[in-house]
Amino acid sequence: MKLVFATNNRHKLEEIRALVSDSIHIVGLHDIGCHDEIEETETTLEGNAKIKSDYVHDKFDLNCFADDTGLEVEALEGAPGVYSARYAGENASFQDNVDKLLDNLKDEDNRKARFRTVISLILGEQQYFFEGICEGEITREMHGEKGFGYDPIFRPLGSELTFAEMSMDEKGRISHRGKATEKLIAFLNKHS
């Protein structure tokens, strides 16, 4: 089965491809010739995932899925949340976002946080949603060289390592995206 993942983020593509079986061929937006910037204008993860999957389905008439992920920090009332990728501003780098988050938490003892991913799948003419959550905490400084985004400062519950210190397989087994993708794959296996 060929399935478009509505992303140009090669890190996300690699993570998803490592999780799915060989019977599911995952391609990205670049692979289908879509170079459009799909605006994420909703205020929820569900809404942004839906915008992206609807766009690809409507324009290319292909089975597809899209995700949106947010880091939700308890002491910041759920921020950065849906604005995680642009927390430090529209053209901010991952490092800018990490620096801003650490600065906002510098005097805070409550480091509880969670990553949440929502996947919107369009198969045929039906739309389905899958959610994955990974509870953890924000470290006081960066650890590790792997991963991307907030991975160097997010330590999942029950682990001594941040996501950036784990292999892709280790992270995939416990991550928010891994959990949402497990639900997606179970669904696809049942309906393929």
C-alpha positions in Angstrom: 0.0 0.0 0.0 1.3 3.5 -0.9 0.5 6.2 1.6 1.5 9.8 1.5 2.8 11.3 4.7 2.0 15.0 4.3 5.4 16.3 5.5 8.7 17.6 4.1 10.4 16.9 7.4 12.9 14.2 6.6 13.3 13.3 10.4 9.6 12.6 10.7 9.7 10.5 7.4 12.7 8.5 8.7 11.0 7.9 12.1 7.7 6.7 10.5 9.4 4.6 7.8 11.3 2.8 10.6 8.1 1.9 12.3 5.9 0.6 9.5 6.0 -2.8 7.8 7.4 -3.3 4.4 3.9 -3.7 3.0 3.3 0.0 3.5 5.3 2.3 1.3 5.5 5.7 2.8 6.3 8.7 0.6 6.6 12.4 1.5 5.3 15.5 -0.2 8.5 15.9 -2.2 8.0 12.4 -3.7 4.6 13.4 -5.1 5.8 16.7 -6.5 4.0 18.8 -3.8 6.2 21.7 -2.9 3.5 23.9 -1.5 3.7 25.3 2.0 0.6 24.1 3.7 -0.4 26.7 6.3 -1.2 25.4 9.8 -3.8 27.9 10.9 -5.8 26.0 13.4 -5.4 26.3 17.2 -5.4 22.6 17.9 -3.2 19.7 16.9 -6.2 17.9 15.4 -7.1 20.9 13.3 -3.6 21.3 11.9 -3.3 17.6 11.1 -6.7 17.7 9.3 -5.7 20.8 7.2 -2.6 19.0 5.9 -4.3 15.6 5.1 -7.3 17.4 3.5 -5.0 19.5 1.3 -3.1 16.5 0.0 -6.2 14.4 -0.5 -8.1 17.2 -2.3 -5.3 18.2 -4.5 -3.7 14.8 -5.4 -6.6 12.4 -4.7 -4.2 10.1 -2.8 -4.5 8.1 0.5 -2.6 10.1 3.0 -2.0 11.0 6.6 -0.6 14.0 8.3 0.4 14.7 11.9 0.8 17.6 14.2 2.8 17.4 17.4 3.1 19.7 20.3 5.1 19.8 23.5 2.8 20.7 26.4 4.6 21.9 29.5 2.5 21.9 32.7 4.1 25.0 34.4 3.5 27.0 31.2 -0.2 26.0 31.1 0.3 23.7 28.1 2.6 26.0 26.1 4.2 25.8 23.6 1.6 23.2 22.5 0.3 23.8 18.9 3.0 26.5 18.5 5.9 24.3 19.4 7.7 24.6 16.0 7.5 28.4 16.1 7.6 29.1 19.9 10.5 31.6 19.5 9.0 33.2 16.4 8.0 32.4 12.8 11.5 31.7 11.5 13.0 30.4 14.7 15.4 27.5 14.7 15.0 24.4 16.9 17.8 25.8 19.0 15.9 29.1 19.4 12.8 27.3 20.6 14.8 25.2 23.1 16.6 28.2 24.4 13.3 30.1 24.9 11.7 27.1 26.7 14.7 26.6 29.0 14.7 30.3 29.8 11.0 30.4 30.6 11.5 27.4 33.0 14.8 28.6 34.6 13.1 29.4 38.0 10.5 26.6 37.8 10.7 23.4 39.8 7.7 21.8 38.1 9.3 20.3 34.9 6.4 18.0 34.0 5.7 17.9 30.2 4.3 15.7 27.6 4.6 15.3 23.9 1.3 14.8 22.1 0.9 13.7 18.4 -2.4 13.6 16.5 -2.5 11.8 13.1 -5.2 12.5 10.6 -5.6 9.6 8.0 -7.7 9.8 4.9 -8.3 6.4 3.4 -10.7 6.3 0.4 -13.2 9.0 1.4 -13.1 8.4 5.2 -11.1 10.3 7.8 -9.7 8.9 11.0 -7.7 10.3 13.9 -5.1 8.7 16.1 -3.4 10.1 19.2 -0.2 9.3 21.0 1.1 10.8 24.2 4.5 10.5 25.9 4.7 11.9 29.5 8.0 13.1 30.8 9.9 16.2 32.0 12.0 19.0 30.7 15.7 18.8 31.7 17.6 21.8 32.9 20.2 21.6 30.0 20.6 19.8 26.7 21.7 16.2 26.6 22.4 14.1 23.4 23.0 14.6 19.8 20.3 12.5 18.1 16.7 13.4 17.2 15.5 16.9 16.5 13.5 19.8 18.0 13.0 19.5 21.8 14.5 16.0 22.0 17.7 17.1 23.8 15.7 18.5 26.8 12.8 16.0 27.0 13.3 13.0 29.3 10.4 10.4 29.1 9.1 9.1 32.4 11.0 6.0 33.6 14.1 6.8 31.5 17.5 8.2 32.4 18.0 9.4 28.8 16.5 12.3 26.8 15.0 11.5 23.4 18.3 12.9 21.9 20.3 10.2 23.7 18.2 7.3 22.4 18.5 5.4 19.1 15.6 5.9 16.7 14.3 2.4 17.6 14.4 3.2 21.4 12.7 6.5 20.9 10.1 5.0 18.4 9.0 2.4 21.0 8.0 5.0 23.6 7.5 8.2 21.8 4.2 10.1 21.2 4.7 9.7 17.4 5.5 6.0 17.9 2.3 5.4 19.9 0.1 7.3 17.4 1.8 5.5 14.5 1.2 2.1 16.3 -2.5 2.9 16.3 -2.4 4.0 12.7 -0.5 0.8 11.6 -2.9 -1.5 13.5 -5.8 0.2 11.8 -4.2 -0.1 8.3 -3.3 -3.7 8.9 -7.0 -4.4 9.8 -8.3 -2.5 6.8 -5.8 -3.5 4.0 
